[in-house]
């Protein structure tokens, strides 16, 4: 008779979860010992980096990733990174080792006290199975609930003596289970929304990360073209759901109430697709909507629909809704929008690279379908001003704003992409949160390119201190860090550059290297 461990490996294999991201401790060893040959263990040196690597892998892959953490201590180390997974709707399957069942209540060393409560409210679902025989069913439960709308991370704590117990009868049924969402707009709902869009004088589309996640970008383009409507990306953008040089593209909405109202003031119907309404950040109060405007939200997340402070919401499959809606609206009711004006020339600096110049050089020399994982918050405006993004899955940004996602996520994303080059654009303040991921990149020869935009300070915080009129604040600067030397210490080839010519040469060399490379670029301080 098979044991719990063997059945669990069979279950994971049936869901294509054969890559495990982890940093093991004693509680995890009974599960990992004798791991099947068709499984791959990706070691990270800190659980925060482990979880962010898995997140990048899941986002790039478009499906689940498996994470194995060490009890409460490892879970605690990963919680900061987990905040990004929540808001990016990453279906991470997180397991954690637990002490043997008979000792948990004694709170012995490495017992995970109230294990199922520890990751809440960040996870979509969590549990510690009531007995060893319920472990396979609980992990199956976790996999399915993580992938049903709205997707999100889940957590299962497993006492380490459970793995050797006899598997329950009927466990093989778990390997054949499938679940799928069947929620879609009714014909009446679709017709009513199409009629509203046709009847609007000045409709506008606001697209969120779920559009890109569900591969609905082309459907959004069709809808925008048929409506003759401008398109904004929802604020706090963690993905890019629309081609940035399309005639309809208007940019990313500001993450403030009044800023959004001002940007949408000329529109009478606002259709928000695949995004919360709205993810504000900077507190600039005002009217939630322009006078006389109607807002309709399309989302698969009931939570996003319920908590919005204004508008109407339809909960259902976003890709299906966009595709059907693009075919239902009447084309030609409005004049075609004019082409976008020529992009302003990238600004240059004196002794350092200006971020706009760096992004313009990337646009010129990087592959057209490159994937950018960005965590340089002070260069957001420069990035959107200069980059051309037209391919699905080309952009990832920390969805909660917490640092430490970018560098490890770039490593994980490259692990998921054999056919596309992943480029991490990481601020020097951000890089230190996930720097250990460089070791993983070197250890597994993952050919990610990491570009450190080094300005010696927390640039976004400097800008925010002006917004808040906070004056001079301590702890803003991070001078004297040699990232090229650190990278070489972890086994990654690295170089430092200060000019456009040096950056171009380093980038061209890295693109053909077939191994991880870090480029430290001295950059001018800019504001988001």
N, C-alpha and C positions, 0 to 999 in steps of 0.2 A: 504493500500500500504506500502511496506517495506521502511525503510529509508536507507540512504547510509551506516550507521554503520552496520545494520543487514546484508545487502547484502555483505559487506566486510568480516564480520565474516564467512558467508557461503562460500565465495570465498577462504578464508584462509583454511577453513576446507577441501575444495575439493582438496587442494594441500598438505594436511597433515602438515599444518603450525599451529599447535595448542599449541605450546610452544612459549611463548613470553619472550625474555630476555630484561630487561629494568631497568631504574631508572626514575620514573615518575616525571614530573613537571606539572604545572597548565594547560598547553596547551594540555597535553595528557589525562587528566582526563575524558573528555566527551567520548573518545573512550573506555577507560578502565572500566568506571562505568558499573556495571551490566554485567561483562564479562561472556560469556556462561560457564556453568559448565564443559564442556568437554575441555576447554582451561586451560592452566597452565601458570602462571606468575612466572618467575624466577627473583627475585630481586637481583641486584648487587649494591654495594655502591658507585661505580664510573663508569662513562660511558666507560672508557678505559677497565676496567675489564669486564664490560657488553659485549662489542663487542668481546673481546678475548674469553670469555666463549662461546658466540654464534659461534665463529669461530671454536673452538675446537669441539663443538657439531656438526657443519656441516661437518667438516672433518671426524670425527669418524663415523658419520651417513651416509655419502656419498650423502647427499642431502641438500636442503636449510635449513636455520634457519632464524627466524624472530626477528628483533631487533627494539625496540621502544626507540628513543632518545628524549631528551628535547630541542626542538628548536635549535638555533644557539649555545648556551652555551654547551648543551649536545653533539651536533655534534662535536664541537671543541675539547671537552675532549676525544672523541673517534677517532679522526683522526690519532693519532699515531698508535693505534692498527689496524686501517684500512689499513695501508701500508702493513701489513703482509697478509691480506685477498686478496689484489690485486694480489700478486705474488704467492699465493697458489691457486688461482682461486677458492676461496670460494664463492658460490652463496648466499651471505647474502642478505636478503630483509630488508633494513633499512628504517624505517619510522620515521618521526620527526614531532612533533606538531608545529603548526604555529598559530599566533594570528588570530583573526577573519578577514575575508577578507576586510571589510570596513576600517580597521585601519592599514593595512600592510604598505602602502605608507607613513604613518605618522611616521614610525619608533618608534612606541610606545614600551614600555617595553616588552621584549621577542618576538618582531617581528623578524623573520628570514629574514633579508634583502638579496635579490637575492638568495633565498634558494637553487634553483637548481644549482647555481654556486659554493656554499660553499664547497661541497665535491669533486669538480673536481680538478685535473684530476684523483683522486684516484678511482672513481667509474666508472663502465662500462657504466652506464646510470643514469640520474637523471631528475626529473621534479617536478614542482608544478602544479597540475591540473588547467586548466583554469577556471573551475567552479565546483561546488559541484557534479553535475551529472556525471562529468568525473572522479571522484575519483575511483570508482570500476574498470573502464577500465584501468586507469593508474596503479593501483596496479597489475592488471592482466598482463599488459604490462611488468611491472618490474619483476614479477615472471618468465615469459617466457624468457625474454632476459637474466636474470641472469643465467638461466640453459642451454641456447644454447651455443655452442662452440664459442669462449673460455669462459668458465664460469667465473663469477666475481660478485662482490658486486654491488648493485644498491641502489638508494635513492629516496624516495618520501616524499615531505613535504605536510602536509594536514592542512589547516586552521581548527581550532577546531569547528567552527560553521557549517562546511560542514556535520558533522556526522549526524545531526538531519534532514537534508534536505531529501526530497522525492527522492528515488532512481529512476533512469531513466527506461523507458520502455525497455524491452529487456535485462536487466542486467543479467537475469538468464542464458542467452547464455554463459556468461563468465565462469560459473561453469562447463561447458561441454567442454571447449576448451582444446586442447592438441597440443603441438608442439614438434618436435623431429628432430634431425639432421639426414640427410640421406647421408652425404658426405663420400665417401670411395674411395680408390685408384681404378682406372680402371684396367681391366685385363692386358692391355698393360703396364701400369705403374708398376704393381706388377711384371710382367714377366721381365721387364727391370731391376728392382731392384734385383730380385732373381738371374738373370744372372750375374749382377755385383758382388754380394756376392759370387756366385760360382766361378767366375773368379779371385777373389782377392787372393793373396798369404797369406796375413796376415790381415784378417778383424778384427775389434774390435767393440763392442757395447758400447755405452754410454747411460745410461738410466736415465730418469728424473722423477720428481714427478707425472707427468700425467699417467705414467705406473701404479703406485700404486693406484692412484685415480680412474682409470678406471678398476681396478681389472684384469690387464693384466700381472701380475707377472709370472704366470704359462706359459703364452705364450712366455714371454721373456726367460724363462728357456728352453723351447722347442727349440727356435731359437738358443740360445747359444749352446745347446747340439748338434744340427744338424750341426752347423757351426764349432764346435770345436774352438770357439772364446772366448777370454777373455772379461770380462765385467767390466766396470767402472760405478760408479754412477756419474752423472753430478755434477759439482762444486756447492757449496752453497746449499747442499742437504737439502730439507725440508721434504722429505719422503724417505722411503727405498723401492725401486722397485725390489730388487733382493735378494735372500737368501745369507747371508753373509758368510756361510761356504760351499757354492757350489764351486766346483773345478774351475769354471770360474771367480769367484769374485776376483777383484784386489783392491778394495777400492774406496775411493772418490777422484775424481780429485781435484787438488789444484785450487783455484780461481784466477789464474794469467795466462796471455797469455803464457809466456815462460814455466811456470810449466806444463801447459797442453801439449804444443808442445813436451817438453822433455818426458812426460809420454807416449805419443802416437807415439813416433819417429819411432818405428819398424813397423808401420802399414800402409798399402797402401789404405785401405778403412775404413772410420770411419762412422758408422751409429749411429746417435744421435736420440733417440726416446723419445718424451714426455718431452723435455727440451729446453730452449733457447740455442743458440750457441753464447757465453756461458755467464753465470752470473759471471763475473770477480769481484774481490774485491781488493786484493792487487795489486798495479800497478807495474808489472814487465813486461815491454814491450819486444817484440820479434816477431818472425814470427808466424802468426796465425795458420799455419798448417805445419807439417813436409814436407820437400821437396818431391814432387811426390805423396802426399797423396790426396785422394778425400774424401770429406765430403758430406754426404746426411743426411738431417734432416727430421724426421717425426713428425708432430705436428698438433694439431687441432686449434692452435692459429695463425691466419694470421699475427698478429702483431709480434709474435716471428719469424715467417718465413721471414717477410719483413725486419726486422731491423738487421738481422745477418750480420756481416761484411765479411763473406766468405761462400763458399759451395753452395749446391743446397738444395731446400726444397720442400717437398710434404705436402700439407695441407689436412688432412682428419682424419677419426676416427682411433685413435691410437691402440685401442684393436683389431679392425677388421684387421688393417694392420699387426700387429704382428702375429695374429693368422693365417692369410692367408699366410704370408711370411714364417712362421715356416713350413708350409706344402709344400711350393713351392721350397725351397732351396734343394740342393742335399746333403744328409748326407754322411759322410764317406770320404769326399775329403781331410780332414786333420786328423792327429792323435789325439786321445783323449787327452785332457789336463791332466797332472798328478794331483793327489789330492793335496789339499793345505797342506803346511807343518804344523806341530804341532804349535799351538798357543803359543807364548812366555809366560812364567809364568808372572803373574801379579806382577808388582813392589809393594813393601811395603815401608812404611815410618817409622819413629821413633815414635814421640809422637802423630802423627795424621794419619788418614787413607790416603793412597795414592788413588787417584781416580781409578786407574786400579784395586786395590784390591776391592774397593767398587763395581765396575761394575762386577768383577769376582764373587763376592758373590751374586749379583743380578742374574747373569746368572745361578748360582747354585740353588738358592732358590726361585726365582720368578716363577710364572706360565710360561710355554713355550709360551703361546699366549698373554702374557702381552703387553699392549700398553704403549709405553714410549713417554712422551711429554717432550722434553729436551730444556732447556734454560740455559745451563751452558757452555758458549762458550769457556772457557779456557780448558775444558776437552774433546774437540771433538776427538782428536787423541786417547786418552785413551778409550773413549767409543767405537769407531770403532775397536780398537785392541782387546777388550775383549768381546763384546756382540755378541750373536747369534740371528739374526732376520730372521725368515723364514716365518712368517705369514703376509698376506696382512694387511695393515693398522696398523702396529706395531710401527711406528715412526713418530713423528711430531716435527718440528723445525721451529722457526720463519722465514718465507720465505723472509722477507725484511731485516732481521738483527736487526729490532727494538725491544728493550726490553719491557717487559710487557705482552707478549703473553703467556709465558709458564705456570705460575701458574694458571691463570684463564682458559686457554685452557684445562689444565688437568682436572679441575673441569667440564667444559663443555663436554669434551670427555667421562668422567665417567658417566655423566648424560645420554649420548647416548648409553652407553654399560652396559646392565644388566649382560651380560655373560662373559665379559672380565675385568680383573683388569687393571686399569690405574695407572701408576706411573709417577709422575712429578719429573724430575731431574732438579733442579733449583739452579742456582748460587746465592750466597748471594747478589751480586750486582743487579741481575735481580729481585729477589724476592720482593724487595721493590716497584717495579713498579705496581705490581698486587696483593699486599698482602691482599687487602680487599676481594678478592675472597674466602678467608678462611671462612669469615662469611657466605657467600652463601652456601659453602659446609656443614657447621655446621647446618645452618637453615633448609636445605632440606635433611640433613643426607645423603649426597652423599659420598660413601665410597672410595674416591680417597686417594691414598698414596702420600704425598708430601715429597720428600727428598731434604733438603737444603744442598748443598755442600758449606760449609762455610770456606773460606780461608782469609776473611778480606780485600779483595782488588778486584779491577776490573782486573782479571787476563789476559783476552784477550787484554785489553788496555796496560797492562804492556809489553806484548809480542810485540804489535804493535809499542810501543814507541821505542823498540830496532830495529825493522824493518825499521822504519823511521829515526833512529838515532836522536831521539828527546831529548834524555837525560832525566833528572828528570822532571816530569810533575806534577803539583798540582792536587788535587782532585782524586787521584787514590785509596785511601784506605777508607774502610767503616768498621772500627773496632767497637767493643762494642755493637753489636746488638744481643739481646737474642731472637732468632726466636721461641724457644719453649715457652717462656713466652708470646710473642705476640700471638702465635697460641692459647694458653689457654685463653687469653683474648677475642678472637673471638669465643671461644667455641669448639675448636678442641683439642683433646688429642695430647700431644706432648712429645717427649723425646730428650735428647741430647746424642750423642755417640762420642767416640774417637778411639775405637779399632774395629777390625774386628769381634770379638766375641760379643761386645755390639751391633754392627750394625745388625748382623745376628739375635740376639735375638729380637731386636726391629722390624725388618722386619717380622719375623715369627709371632709375636704378631699382627702386623698391618694387615697382610694378612687375618687373621681370625676375624677381629674386626667388620666388617659390618658397619663401620662409618668412617668418615675422620680421618686420622692420619698424623701428621707431625713428621718427623725424622730429627733433625739437626745434621749433621755429620761434625765434624772438619776435614778438608781435607788439604793435602799438595798442595801448589801452583804448577800448571803445565802449560805448554804452549799448544796452540791448535795443 
